[in-house]
Protein backbone atom coordinates (compact mmCIF):
# COMPACT_ATOMS: atom_id res chain seq x y z
CA UNK A 1 0.00 0.00 0.00
CA UNK A 2 1.25 3.47 -0.87
CA UNK A 3 2.13 5.47 2.26
CA UNK A 4 -0.14 8.31 1.14
CA UNK A 5 -3.20 6.11 1.09
CA UNK A 6 -5.74 6.42 3.87
CA UNK A 7 -5.24 4.29 6.95
CA UNK A 8 -7.55 3.53 9.83
CA UNK A 9 -6.40 6.53 11.79
CA UNK A 10 -6.35 9.32 9.23
CA UNK A 11 -8.23 9.78 5.97
CA UNK A 12 -7.19 12.88 4.01
CA UNK A 13 -10.16 14.49 2.28
CA UNK A 14 -10.18 15.11 -1.49
CA UNK A 15 -6.61 13.82 -1.73
CA UNK A 16 -6.32 13.31 -5.49
CA UNK A 17 -8.26 16.50 -6.17
CA UNK A 18 -5.93 18.46 -3.88
CA UNK A 19 -2.77 17.24 -5.62
CA UNK A 20 -4.29 18.10 -9.01
CA UNK A 21 -5.43 21.53 -7.82
CA UNK A 22 -1.97 22.35 -6.45
CA UNK A 23 -0.44 21.17 -9.76
CA UNK A 24 2.31 19.50 -7.73
CA UNK A 25 5.54 19.13 -9.68
CA UNK A 26 8.97 17.59 -8.96
CA UNK A 27 11.27 20.04 -7.23
CA UNK A 28 8.43 22.28 -6.10
CA UNK A 29 8.11 24.09 -2.77
CA UNK A 30 4.80 23.80 -0.92
CA UNK A 31 3.19 24.88 2.33
CA UNK A 32 0.64 22.78 4.20
CA UNK A 33 -0.84 25.24 6.67
CA UNK A 34 -2.87 22.58 8.50
CA UNK A 35 -0.74 19.45 8.85
CA UNK A 36 -3.22 17.41 10.86
CA UNK A 37 -2.39 13.74 10.37
CA UNK A 38 0.02 14.49 7.53
CA UNK A 39 -1.97 12.76 4.78
CA UNK A 40 -1.99 15.67 2.33
CA UNK A 41 1.61 16.54 3.20
CA UNK A 42 2.81 13.03 2.44
CA UNK A 43 1.07 12.99 -0.94
CA UNK A 44 2.58 16.39 -1.80
CA UNK A 45 6.06 15.11 -0.94
CA UNK A 46 5.56 11.96 -3.01
CA UNK A 47 4.44 13.90 -6.07
CA UNK A 48 7.10 16.63 -5.73
CA UNK A 49 9.93 14.11 -5.46
CA UNK A 50 12.74 14.35 -6.37
CA UNK A 51 13.76 17.69 -4.94
CA UNK A 52 10.44 18.78 -3.44
CA UNK A 53 10.29 20.74 -0.20
CA UNK A 54 7.43 21.13 2.27
CA UNK A 55 6.80 23.58 5.09
CA UNK A 56 4.19 22.12 7.43
CA UNK A 57 2.36 24.25 9.99
CA UNK A 58 -0.07 23.31 12.74
CA UNK A 59 -1.17 25.07 15.93
CA UNK A 60 -1.57 21.68 17.64
CA UNK A 61 1.80 20.42 18.94
CA UNK A 62 0.45 16.86 18.94
CA UNK A 63 -0.22 17.11 15.21
CA UNK A 64 3.39 18.11 14.59
CA UNK A 65 4.65 14.96 16.31
CA UNK A 66 2.20 12.69 14.48
CA UNK A 67 3.14 14.23 11.13
CA UNK A 68 6.87 14.04 11.90
CA UNK A 69 6.59 10.27 12.33
CA UNK A 70 4.47 9.84 9.22
CA UNK A 71 6.76 11.98 7.05
CA UNK A 72 9.98 10.47 8.39
CA UNK A 73 10.98 9.09 4.98
CA UNK A 74 11.17 12.70 3.74
CA UNK A 75 12.76 14.20 6.86
CA UNK A 76 15.45 15.98 4.80
CA UNK A 77 12.78 17.71 2.70
CA UNK A 78 10.44 18.98 5.42
CA UNK A 79 10.31 21.82 7.90
CA UNK A 80 7.59 21.48 10.56
CA UNK A 81 6.51 24.48 12.62
CA UNK A 82 4.16 24.53 15.62
CA UNK A 83 2.32 27.81 15.09
CA UNK A 84 -0.96 29.25 13.87
CA UNK A 85 -1.35 29.87 10.14
CA UNK A 86 -2.44 33.41 11.00
CA UNK A 87 1.33 33.99 11.30
CA UNK A 88 2.02 32.49 7.87
CA UNK A 89 4.11 35.31 6.46
CA UNK A 90 6.27 35.69 9.57
CA UNK A 91 6.92 31.92 9.60
CA UNK A 92 8.01 31.92 5.95
CA UNK A 93 10.25 34.96 6.38
CA UNK A 94 11.88 33.45 9.48
CA UNK A 95 12.68 30.22 7.67
CA UNK A 96 13.39 31.81 4.26
CA UNK A 97 10.68 29.66 2.67
CA UNK A 98 9.26 31.80 -0.12
CA UNK A 99 8.20 32.18 -2.86
CA UNK A 100 6.41 28.85 -3.20
CA UNK A 101 4.58 26.83 -5.83
CA UNK A 102 1.52 26.08 -3.73
CA UNK A 103 -0.23 26.67 -0.43
CA UNK A 104 -2.86 24.35 1.08
CA UNK A 105 -5.33 25.07 3.89
CA UNK A 106 -7.49 22.11 4.92
CA UNK A 107 -9.77 23.68 7.52
CA UNK A 108 -11.25 20.47 8.95
CA UNK A 109 -10.44 18.84 12.25
CA UNK A 110 -8.05 15.91 12.17
CA UNK A 111 -9.21 12.37 12.85
CA UNK A 112 -7.20 12.39 16.07
CA UNK A 113 -9.12 15.42 17.33
CA UNK A 114 -12.51 14.06 16.26
CA UNK A 115 -11.85 10.61 17.72
CA UNK A 116 -11.32 12.06 21.16
CA UNK A 117 -7.98 13.43 22.30
CA UNK A 118 -9.20 14.82 25.62
CA UNK A 119 -9.88 18.38 24.45
CA UNK A 120 -13.60 18.15 23.83
CA UNK A 121 -13.85 18.73 20.08
CA UNK A 122 -16.46 15.96 19.78
CA UNK A 123 -19.50 15.21 21.92
CA UNK A 124 -19.14 11.51 21.09
CA UNK A 125 -16.57 11.25 23.87
CA UNK A 126 -16.81 12.75 27.35
CA UNK A 127 -14.00 15.23 27.87
CA UNK A 128 -13.35 18.65 29.40
CA UNK A 129 -14.73 21.60 27.45
CA UNK A 130 -11.39 22.82 26.15
CA UNK A 131 -11.46 22.97 22.31
CA UNK A 132 -8.16 24.87 22.01
CA UNK A 133 -5.97 23.95 19.05
CA UNK A 134 -2.93 25.08 21.03
CA UNK A 135 -2.46 24.75 24.81
CA UNK A 136 -0.87 28.23 24.79
CA UNK A 137 -4.24 29.83 24.03
CA UNK A 138 -5.89 31.40 27.05
CA UNK A 139 -9.65 31.05 26.58
CA UNK A 140 -11.37 27.64 26.58
CA UNK A 141 -14.87 26.54 25.64
CA UNK A 142 -15.63 26.11 29.36
CA UNK A 143 -14.76 29.76 29.93
CA UNK A 144 -17.28 30.83 27.30
CA UNK A 145 -20.02 28.43 28.38
CA UNK A 146 -19.76 29.34 32.05
CA UNK A 147 -19.06 33.09 31.96
CA UNK A 148 -20.79 34.61 28.92
CA UNK A 149 -24.19 36.18 29.46
CA UNK A 150 -27.27 34.56 27.96
CA UNK A 151 -27.42 37.25 25.28
CA UNK A 152 -23.73 36.82 24.43
CA UNK A 153 -24.11 33.06 24.16
CA UNK A 154 -27.18 33.36 21.94
CA UNK A 155 -25.36 35.76 19.63
CA UNK A 156 -22.27 33.54 19.43
CA UNK A 157 -24.26 30.38 18.71
CA UNK A 158 -26.28 32.17 16.04
CA UNK A 159 -23.28 33.88 14.40
CA UNK A 160 -20.76 31.03 14.39
CA UNK A 161 -23.13 28.05 14.44
CA UNK A 162 -25.96 29.41 12.29
CA UNK A 163 -28.25 27.79 14.85
CA UNK A 164 -31.92 28.81 14.76
CA UNK A 165 -32.56 27.62 18.32
CA UNK A 166 -29.76 29.80 19.68
CA UNK A 167 -31.86 31.60 22.32
CA UNK A 168 -33.33 28.43 23.76
CA UNK A 169 -29.92 26.78 23.87
CA UNK A 170 -28.32 29.80 25.54
CA UNK A 171 -31.07 29.91 28.16
CA UNK A 172 -30.58 26.21 28.91
CA UNK A 173 -26.81 26.55 29.16
CA UNK A 174 -27.12 29.34 31.74
CA UNK A 175 -29.59 27.28 33.79
CA UNK A 176 -27.26 24.23 33.74
CA UNK A 177 -24.11 26.01 34.93
CA UNK A 178 -21.47 25.04 35.76
CA UNK A 179 -20.97 22.89 32.65
CA UNK A 180 -17.52 21.35 32.42
CA UNK A 181 -17.79 18.34 30.10
CA UNK A 182 -18.79 17.69 26.50
CA UNK A 183 -21.51 15.17 27.32
CA UNK A 184 -23.07 17.45 29.92
CA UNK A 185 -23.35 20.22 27.33
CA UNK A 186 -24.53 17.93 24.52
CA UNK A 187 -27.25 16.37 26.69
CA UNK A 188 -28.44 19.74 27.91
CA UNK A 189 -28.85 20.92 24.31
CA UNK A 190 -30.57 17.70 23.25
CA UNK A 191 -33.07 17.98 26.11
CA UNK A 192 -34.09 21.50 25.15
CA UNK A 193 -34.50 21.10 21.35
CA UNK A 194 -34.76 17.32 20.89
CA UNK A 195 -33.82 15.23 17.89
CA UNK A 196 -35.13 16.85 14.71
CA UNK A 197 -32.83 15.34 12.05
CA UNK A 198 -29.88 13.01 11.59
CA UNK A 199 -27.65 15.89 12.69
CA UNK A 200 -27.05 15.83 16.44
CA UNK A 201 -28.71 18.90 18.02
CA UNK A 202 -25.42 19.93 19.65
CA UNK A 203 -23.41 19.97 16.41
CA UNK A 204 -23.87 23.64 15.54
CA UNK A 205 -23.28 24.83 19.10
CA UNK A 206 -20.02 22.86 19.31
CA UNK A 207 -18.97 24.36 15.98
CA UNK A 208 -19.71 27.86 17.27
CA UNK A 209 -17.71 27.35 20.45
CA UNK A 210 -14.71 25.91 18.60
CA UNK A 211 -14.68 28.79 16.10
CA UNK A 212 -14.86 31.36 18.89
CA UNK A 213 -12.18 29.71 21.03
CA UNK A 214 -9.69 29.52 18.16
CA UNK A 215 -10.65 32.73 16.30
CA UNK A 216 -10.90 30.57 13.22
CA UNK A 217 -12.60 33.01 10.86
CA UNK A 218 -10.32 35.93 11.72
CA UNK A 219 -7.25 33.72 11.33
CA UNK A 220 -8.49 32.40 7.98
CA UNK A 221 -8.92 35.92 6.61
CA UNK A 222 -5.43 36.86 7.80
CA UNK A 223 -3.84 33.76 6.24
CA UNK A 224 -5.52 34.25 2.86
CA UNK A 225 -4.18 37.81 2.56
CA UNK A 226 -0.65 36.66 3.42
CA UNK A 227 -0.76 33.66 1.09
CA UNK A 228 -0.87 35.80 -2.05
CA UNK A 229 2.33 37.54 -1.04
CA UNK A 230 4.12 34.20 -0.68
CA UNK A 231 3.06 32.55 -3.94
CA UNK A 232 5.35 32.63 -6.94
CA UNK A 233 4.10 33.32 -10.45
CA UNK A 234 1.35 30.82 -11.26
CA UNK A 235 1.53 29.42 -7.73
CA UNK A 236 -1.67 27.77 -6.55
CA UNK A 237 -3.78 28.53 -3.47
CA UNK A 238 -6.02 25.62 -2.45
CA UNK A 239 -8.52 25.76 0.42
CA UNK A 240 -10.79 22.99 1.70
CA UNK A 241 -13.63 24.24 3.91
CA UNK A 242 -16.36 22.37 5.76
CA UNK A 243 -19.09 24.86 6.56
CA UNK A 244 -20.68 27.89 4.92
CA UNK A 245 -18.94 30.51 7.08
CA UNK A 246 -15.48 29.37 5.98
CA UNK A 247 -16.47 28.76 2.37
CA UNK A 248 -18.06 32.22 2.10
CA UNK A 249 -14.84 33.89 3.25
CA UNK A 250 -12.73 31.87 0.80
CA UNK A 251 -15.13 32.40 -2.11
CA UNK A 252 -15.40 36.16 -1.59
CA UNK A 253 -11.64 36.53 -1.17
CA UNK A 254 -10.77 34.59 -4.33
CA UNK A 255 -13.42 36.31 -6.44
CA UNK A 256 -12.39 39.77 -5.20
CA UNK A 257 -8.70 39.13 -5.90
CA UNK A 258 -9.55 37.78 -9.37
CA UNK A 259 -11.26 41.06 -10.33
CA UNK A 260 -9.82 44.30 -11.59
CA UNK A 261 -11.84 47.24 -10.33
CA UNK A 262 -13.58 46.67 -7.00
CA UNK A 263 -15.15 50.10 -6.70
CA UNK A 264 -18.77 50.15 -5.46
CA UNK A 265 -21.38 49.59 -8.19
CA UNK A 266 -22.33 52.83 -9.89
CA UNK A 267 -18.94 54.50 -9.48
CA UNK A 268 -18.48 56.37 -12.80
CA UNK A 269 -14.68 56.12 -12.89
CA UNK A 270 -12.45 53.56 -11.20
CA UNK A 271 -10.63 55.06 -8.24
CA UNK A 272 -9.52 51.91 -6.44
CA UNK A 273 -6.64 50.99 -8.74
CA UNK A 274 -7.13 47.33 -7.85
CA UNK A 275 -5.44 44.81 -10.13
CA UNK A 276 -6.19 41.07 -10.33
CA UNK A 277 -3.77 39.01 -8.27
CA UNK A 278 -5.51 35.65 -8.66
CA UNK A 279 -7.05 33.67 -11.50
CA UNK A 280 -9.84 31.25 -10.67
CA UNK A 281 -8.90 27.79 -11.91
CA UNK A 282 -12.46 26.61 -11.35
CA UNK A 283 -15.23 29.09 -10.64
CA UNK A 284 -17.28 26.63 -8.61
CA UNK A 285 -16.30 24.23 -5.88
CA UNK A 286 -14.85 20.73 -6.06
CA UNK A 287 -16.68 18.27 -3.82
CA UNK A 288 -16.05 14.64 -2.83
CA UNK A 289 -17.33 11.88 -5.08
CA UNK A 290 -20.15 9.64 -3.85
CA UNK A 291 -17.57 6.86 -3.46
CA UNK A 292 -15.36 9.01 -1.21
CA UNK A 293 -18.34 10.02 0.92
CA UNK A 294 -19.27 6.36 1.26
CA UNK A 295 -15.73 5.49 2.35
CA UNK A 296 -15.30 8.56 4.55
CA UNK A 297 -18.61 10.13 5.67
CA UNK A 298 -16.73 13.03 7.32
CA UNK A 299 -15.83 14.29 3.84
CA UNK A 300 -19.45 14.92 2.84
CA UNK A 301 -19.42 18.65 3.62
CA UNK A 302 -15.97 19.39 2.14
CA UNK A 303 -15.63 22.08 -0.54
CA UNK A 304 -12.37 22.73 -2.36
CA UNK A 305 -11.61 26.04 -4.07
CA UNK A 306 -8.48 26.79 -6.08
CA UNK A 307 -6.93 29.91 -7.57
CA UNK A 308 -3.64 30.78 -9.26
CA UNK A 309 -1.34 33.74 -8.62
CA UNK A 310 -0.99 36.17 -11.52
CA UNK A 311 1.19 39.22 -12.13
CA UNK A 312 -0.09 42.32 -13.91
CA UNK A 313 2.84 43.01 -16.23
CA UNK A 314 1.73 45.93 -18.35
CA UNK A 315 1.23 48.28 -15.42
CA UNK A 316 4.76 47.82 -14.08
CA UNK A 317 7.18 47.31 -16.94
CA UNK A 318 7.89 49.25 -20.11
CA UNK A 319 11.30 48.70 -21.65
CA UNK A 320 12.27 45.71 -23.76
CA UNK A 321 15.12 44.85 -21.38
CA UNK A 322 12.83 44.69 -18.38
CA UNK A 323 10.21 42.70 -20.30
CA UNK A 324 12.87 40.17 -21.30
CA UNK A 325 14.00 40.00 -17.70
CA UNK A 326 10.40 39.40 -16.63
CA UNK A 327 10.26 36.35 -18.90
CA UNK A 328 13.27 34.96 -17.05
CA UNK A 329 11.55 35.70 -13.74
CA UNK A 330 8.43 33.83 -14.81
CA UNK A 331 10.46 30.79 -15.71
CA UNK A 332 12.80 30.61 -12.75
CA UNK A 333 12.39 33.35 -10.13
CA UNK A 334 10.29 31.46 -7.67
CA UNK A 335 12.91 28.73 -7.61
CA UNK A 336 15.84 31.15 -7.26
CA UNK A 337 15.64 33.72 -4.44
CA UNK A 338 18.82 35.39 -5.72
CA UNK A 339 17.04 36.24 -8.96
CA UNK A 340 14.27 37.90 -7.01
CA UNK A 341 16.81 40.14 -5.30
CA UNK A 342 18.21 41.06 -8.70
CA UNK A 343 14.71 41.88 -9.87
CA UNK A 344 14.12 44.11 -6.85
CA UNK A 345 17.32 46.01 -7.65
CA UNK A 346 16.19 46.63 -11.22
CA UNK A 347 12.80 47.92 -10.09
CA UNK A 348 14.24 50.23 -7.45
CA UNK A 349 16.66 51.69 -9.97
CA UNK A 350 13.93 52.28 -12.55
C-alpha positions as CSV (number, residue, x, y, z in Angstrom):
1,X,0.0,0.0,0.0
2,X,1.3,3.5,-0.9
3,X,2.1,5.5,2.3
4,X,-0.1,8.3,1.1
5,X,-3.2,6.1,1.1
6,X,-5.7,6.4,3.9
7,X,-5.2,4.3,6.9
8,X,-7.5,3.5,9.8
9,X,-6.4,6.5,11.8
10,X,-6.3,9.3,9.2
11,X,-8.2,9.8,6.0
12,X,-7.2,12.9,4.0
13,X,-10.2,14.5,2.3
14,X,-10.2,15.1,-1.5
15,X,-6.6,13.8,-1.7
16,X,-6.3,13.3,-5.5
17,X,-8.3,16.5,-6.2
18,X,-5.9,18.5,-3.9
19,X,-2.8,17.2,-5.6
20,X,-4.3,18.1,-9.0
21,X,-5.4,21.5,-7.8
22,X,-2.0,22.3,-6.5
23,X,-0.4,21.2,-9.8
24,X,2.3,19.5,-7.7
25,X,5.5,19.1,-9.7
26,X,9.0,17.6,-9.0
27,X,11.3,20.0,-7.2
28,X,8.4,22.3,-6.1
29,X,8.1,24.1,-2.8
30,X,4.8,23.8,-0.9
31,X,3.2,24.9,2.3
32,X,0.6,22.8,4.2
33,X,-0.8,25.2,6.7
34,X,-2.9,22.6,8.5
35,X,-0.7,19.5,8.8
36,X,-3.2,17.4,10.9
37,X,-2.4,13.7,10.4
38,X,0.0,14.5,7.5
39,X,-2.0,12.8,4.8
40,X,-2.0,15.7,2.3
41,X,1.6,16.5,3.2
42,X,2.8,13.0,2.4
43,X,1.1,13.0,-0.9
44,X,2.6,16.4,-1.8
45,X,6.1,15.1,-0.9
46,X,5.6,12.0,-3.0
47,X,4.4,13.9,-6.1
48,X,7.1,16.6,-5.7
49,X,9.9,14.1,-5.5
50,X,12.7,14.4,-6.4
51,X,13.8,17.7,-4.9
52,X,10.4,18.8,-3.4
53,X,10.3,20.7,-0.2
54,X,7.4,21.1,2.3
55,X,6.8,23.6,5.1
56,X,4.2,22.1,7.4
57,X,2.4,24.3,10.0
58,X,-0.1,23.3,12.7
59,X,-1.2,25.1,15.9
60,X,-1.6,21.7,17.6
61,X,1.8,20.4,18.9
62,X,0.4,16.9,18.9
63,X,-0.2,17.1,15.2
64,X,3.4,18.1,14.6
65,X,4.6,15.0,16.3
66,X,2.2,12.7,14.5
67,X,3.1,14.2,11.1
68,X,6.9,14.0,11.9
69,X,6.6,10.3,12.3
70,X,4.5,9.8,9.2
71,X,6.8,12.0,7.1
72,X,10.0,10.5,8.4
73,X,11.0,9.1,5.0
74,X,11.2,12.7,3.7
75,X,12.8,14.2,6.9
76,X,15.5,16.0,4.8
77,X,12.8,17.7,2.7
78,X,10.4,19.0,5.4
79,X,10.3,21.8,7.9
80,X,7.6,21.5,10.6
81,X,6.5,24.5,12.6
82,X,4.2,24.5,15.6
83,X,2.3,27.8,15.1
84,X,-1.0,29.3,13.9
85,X,-1.3,29.9,10.1
86,X,-2.4,33.4,11.0
87,X,1.3,34.0,11.3
88,X,2.0,32.5,7.9
89,X,4.1,35.3,6.5
90,X,6.3,35.7,9.6
91,X,6.9,31.9,9.6
92,X,8.0,31.9,6.0
93,X,10.2,35.0,6.4
94,X,11.9,33.5,9.5
95,X,12.7,30.2,7.7
96,X,13.4,31.8,4.3
97,X,10.7,29.7,2.7
98,X,9.3,31.8,-0.1
99,X,8.2,32.2,-2.9
100,X,6.4,28.8,-3.2
101,X,4.6,26.8,-5.8
102,X,1.5,26.1,-3.7
103,X,-0.2,26.7,-0.4
104,X,-2.9,24.4,1.1
105,X,-5.3,25.1,3.9
106,X,-7.5,22.1,4.9
107,X,-9.8,23.7,7.5
108,X,-11.2,20.5,9.0
109,X,-10.4,18.8,12.3
110,X,-8.0,15.9,12.2
111,X,-9.2,12.4,12.9
112,X,-7.2,12.4,16.1
113,X,-9.1,15.4,17.3
114,X,-12.5,14.1,16.3
115,X,-11.9,10.6,17.7
116,X,-11.3,12.1,21.2
117,X,-8.0,13.4,22.3
118,X,-9.2,14.8,25.6
119,X,-9.9,18.4,24.4
120,X,-13.6,18.1,23.8
121,X,-13.9,18.7,20.1
122,X,-16.5,16.0,19.8
123,X,-19.5,15.2,21.9
124,X,-19.1,11.5,21.1
125,X,-16.6,11.2,23.9
126,X,-16.8,12.7,27.3
127,X,-14.0,15.2,27.9
128,X,-13.4,18.6,29.4
129,X,-14.7,21.6,27.5
130,X,-11.4,22.8,26.1
131,X,-11.5,23.0,22.3
132,X,-8.2,24.9,22.0
133,X,-6.0,24.0,19.0
134,X,-2.9,25.1,21.0
135,X,-2.5,24.7,24.8
136,X,-0.9,28.2,24.8
137,X,-4.2,29.8,24.0
138,X,-5.9,31.4,27.1
139,X,-9.7,31.1,26.6
140,X,-11.4,27.6,26.6
141,X,-14.9,26.5,25.6
142,X,-15.6,26.1,29.4
143,X,-14.8,29.8,29.9
144,X,-17.3,30.8,27.3
145,X,-20.0,28.4,28.4
146,X,-19.8,29.3,32.0
147,X,-19.1,33.1,32.0
148,X,-20.8,34.6,28.9
149,X,-24.2,36.2,29.5
150,X,-27.3,34.6,28.0
151,X,-27.4,37.2,25.3
152,X,-23.7,36.8,24.4
153,X,-24.1,33.1,24.2
154,X,-27.2,33.4,21.9
155,X,-25.4,35.8,19.6
156,X,-22.3,33.5,19.4
157,X,-24.3,30.4,18.7
158,X,-26.3,32.2,16.0
159,X,-23.3,33.9,14.4
160,X,-20.8,31.0,14.4
161,X,-23.1,28.1,14.4
162,X,-26.0,29.4,12.3
163,X,-28.3,27.8,14.8
164,X,-31.9,28.8,14.8
165,X,-32.6,27.6,18.3
166,X,-29.8,29.8,19.7
167,X,-31.9,31.6,22.3
168,X,-33.3,28.4,23.8
169,X,-29.9,26.8,23.9
170,X,-28.3,29.8,25.5
171,X,-31.1,29.9,28.2
172,X,-30.6,26.2,28.9
173,X,-26.8,26.6,29.2
174,X,-27.1,29.3,31.7
175,X,-29.6,27.3,33.8
176,X,-27.3,24.2,33.7
177,X,-24.1,26.0,34.9
178,X,-21.5,25.0,35.8
179,X,-21.0,22.9,32.6
180,X,-17.5,21.3,32.4
181,X,-17.8,18.3,30.1
182,X,-18.8,17.7,26.5
183,X,-21.5,15.2,27.3
184,X,-23.1,17.5,29.9
185,X,-23.3,20.2,27.3
186,X,-24.5,17.9,24.5
187,X,-27.3,16.4,26.7
188,X,-28.4,19.7,27.9
189,X,-28.9,20.9,24.3
190,X,-30.6,17.7,23.3
191,X,-33.1,18.0,26.1
192,X,-34.1,21.5,25.1
193,X,-34.5,21.1,21.4
194,X,-34.8,17.3,20.9
195,X,-33.8,15.2,17.9
196,X,-35.1,16.9,14.7
197,X,-32.8,15.3,12.1
198,X,-29.9,13.0,11.6
199,X,-27.7,15.9,12.7
200,X,-27.1,15.8,16.4
201,X,-28.7,18.9,18.0
202,X,-25.4,19.9,19.6
203,X,-23.4,20.0,16.4
204,X,-23.9,23.6,15.5
205,X,-23.3,24.8,19.1
206,X,-20.0,22.9,19.3
207,X,-19.0,24.4,16.0
208,X,-19.7,27.9,17.3
209,X,-17.7,27.4,20.5
210,X,-14.7,25.9,18.6
211,X,-14.7,28.8,16.1
212,X,-14.9,31.4,18.9
213,X,-12.2,29.7,21.0
214,X,-9.7,29.5,18.2
215,X,-10.7,32.7,16.3
216,X,-10.9,30.6,13.2
217,X,-12.6,33.0,10.9
218,X,-10.3,35.9,11.7
219,X,-7.3,33.7,11.3
220,X,-8.5,32.4,8.0
221,X,-8.9,35.9,6.6
222,X,-5.4,36.9,7.8
223,X,-3.8,33.8,6.2
224,X,-5.5,34.3,2.9
225,X,-4.2,37.8,2.6
226,X,-0.7,36.7,3.4
227,X,-0.8,33.7,1.1
228,X,-0.9,35.8,-2.1
229,X,2.3,37.5,-1.0
230,X,4.1,34.2,-0.7
231,X,3.1,32.6,-3.9
232,X,5.3,32.6,-6.9
233,X,4.1,33.3,-10.4
234,X,1.4,30.8,-11.3
235,X,1.5,29.4,-7.7
236,X,-1.7,27.8,-6.5
237,X,-3.8,28.5,-3.5
238,X,-6.0,25.6,-2.5
239,X,-8.5,25.8,0.4
240,X,-10.8,23.0,1.7
241,X,-13.6,24.2,3.9
242,X,-16.4,22.4,5.8
243,X,-19.1,24.9,6.6
244,X,-20.7,27.9,4.9
245,X,-18.9,30.5,7.1
246,X,-15.5,29.4,6.0
247,X,-16.5,28.8,2.4
248,X,-18.1,32.2,2.1
249,X,-14.8,33.9,3.2
250,X,-12.7,31.9,0.8
251,X,-15.1,32.4,-2.1
252,X,-15.4,36.2,-1.6
253,X,-11.6,36.5,-1.2
254,X,-10.8,34.6,-4.3
255,X,-13.4,36.3,-6.4
256,X,-12.4,39.8,-5.2
257,X,-8.7,39.1,-5.9
258,X,-9.5,37.8,-9.4
259,X,-11.3,41.1,-10.3
260,X,-9.8,44.3,-11.6
261,X,-11.8,47.2,-10.3
262,X,-13.6,46.7,-7.0
263,X,-15.2,50.1,-6.7
264,X,-18.8,50.1,-5.5
265,X,-21.4,49.6,-8.2
266,X,-22.3,52.8,-9.9
267,X,-18.9,54.5,-9.5
268,X,-18.5,56.4,-12.8
269,X,-14.7,56.1,-12.9
270,X,-12.5,53.6,-11.2
271,X,-10.6,55.1,-8.2
272,X,-9.5,51.9,-6.4
273,X,-6.6,51.0,-8.7
274,X,-7.1,47.3,-7.8
275,X,-5.4,44.8,-10.1
276,X,-6.2,41.1,-10.3
277,X,-3.8,39.0,-8.3
278,X,-5.5,35.7,-8.7
279,X,-7.1,33.7,-11.5
280,X,-9.8,31.2,-10.7
281,X,-8.9,27.8,-11.9
282,X,-12.5,26.6,-11.4
283,X,-15.2,29.1,-10.6
284,X,-17.3,26.6,-8.6
285,X,-16.3,24.2,-5.9
286,X,-14.9,20.7,-6.1
287,X,-16.7,18.3,-3.8
288,X,-16.1,14.6,-2.8
289,X,-17.3,11.9,-5.1
290,X,-20.2,9.6,-3.9
291,X,-17.6,6.9,-3.5
292,X,-15.4,9.0,-1.2
293,X,-18.3,10.0,0.9
294,X,-19.3,6.4,1.3
295,X,-15.7,5.5,2.4
296,X,-15.3,8.6,4.5
297,X,-18.6,10.1,5.7
298,X,-16.7,13.0,7.3
299,X,-15.8,14.3,3.8
300,X,-19.4,14.9,2.8
301,X,-19.4,18.7,3.6
302,X,-16.0,19.4,2.1
303,X,-15.6,22.1,-0.5
304,X,-12.4,22.7,-2.4
305,X,-11.6,26.0,-4.1
306,X,-8.5,26.8,-6.1
307,X,-6.9,29.9,-7.6
308,X,-3.6,30.8,-9.3
309,X,-1.3,33.7,-8.6
310,X,-1.0,36.2,-11.5
311,X,1.2,39.2,-12.1
312,X,-0.1,42.3,-13.9
313,X,2.8,43.0,-16.2
314,X,1.7,45.9,-18.4
315,X,1.2,48.3,-15.4
316,X,4.8,47.8,-14.1
317,X,7.2,47.3,-16.9
318,X,7.9,49.2,-20.1
319,X,11.3,48.7,-21.7
320,X,12.3,45.7,-23.8
321,X,15.1,44.9,-21.4
322,X,12.8,44.7,-18.4
323,X,10.2,42.7,-20.3
324,X,12.9,40.2,-21.3
325,X,14.0,40.0,-17.7
326,X,10.4,39.4,-16.6
327,X,10.3,36.4,-18.9
328,X,13.3,35.0,-17.0
329,X,11.6,35.7,-13.7
330,X,8.4,33.8,-14.8
331,X,10.5,30.8,-15.7
332,X,12.8,30.6,-12.7
333,X,12.4,33.4,-10.1
334,X,10.3,31.5,-7.7
335,X,12.9,28.7,-7.6
336,X,15.8,31.2,-7.3
337,X,15.6,33.7,-4.4
338,X,18.8,35.4,-5.7
339,X,17.0,36.2,-9.0
340,X,14.3,37.9,-7.0
341,X,16.8,40.1,-5.3
342,X,18.2,41.1,-8.7
343,X,14.7,41.9,-9.9
344,X,14.1,44.1,-6.9
345,X,17.3,46.0,-7.6
346,X,16.2,46.6,-11.2
347,X,12.8,47.9,-10.1
348,X,14.2,50.2,-7.4
349,X,16.7,51.7,-10.0
350,X,13.9,52.3,-12.6
